[in-house]
Amino acid sequence: MEPLALIGQPAVVERDASDAAVIATSLADASAFGEIFDRHFAEIHRYLGRRVGGGLADEIAAETFVVAFRLRDRYDRRALDSRPWLFGIAANLIRRHWRTERRRLRAYARSGADPIWDESSEVERRVDAMAAAPQLAAALASLSAGEREVLLLFAWADLNYEEISAALGIPTGTVRSRLSRARTHVRELMWPSGQVSVDSATEGGTHE
């Protein structure tokens, strides 16, 4: 069954309507929430796939939107973009699989063969140093769950400090300190190899 099959066909919404407006509309017309699914499912699924593999990504991404639909009446409509909210829900769900993620990272570190993606994958991959270095995978596996969560939301989900704060429900200062510790730890472990620029691998894309 499709994740949002329970709400029927998506309602017609204005193309330039904010996520907050769409979610507000969905309170009266549940089918409008299908627009949120259409806008963001692929990105959430891609992020989860990088962390836990395609099979679990299917399951967790679907559950993310089912949970979001159920909790949509609690959405803070001051937030025009729902991505931090959705990534926060996904983060809560992925915590149940932290052993799987760490095991995959360690397997990658040992073998050099990426355990998450393969050549037959149809999901578009962003080729960067983080996905290419077994040493970096080992470093990520050694981080605490909280530090790894912040680092990957920053580098892979492309969220800024304030968005990560909203996603995880923690102060922005905590985001900054966790990210700083994570990058310092990874840098210390990566420096002897000289194979990957940790700064470029963990800066993310378009953060301010």
Buried (B, 14 or more C-beta within 10 A) or exposed (E): EEBBEEBEEBBEBEEEBBBBBBBBBBEEBBBBBBBBBEBBBEBBBBBBBBBBBBEBBBBBBBBBBBBBBEEBEEBEEEBEBBBBBBBBBBBBBBEEBBEBBBBBBBBBBEEEEBBBBEEEEEEEEEEBBBBBBBBBBBBBBBBEEBBBBBBBBBBBBBBBBEBBBBBBEBEBEBBBBBBEBBBEBBBEBBEEEEEBEBEEBBEBEEEE
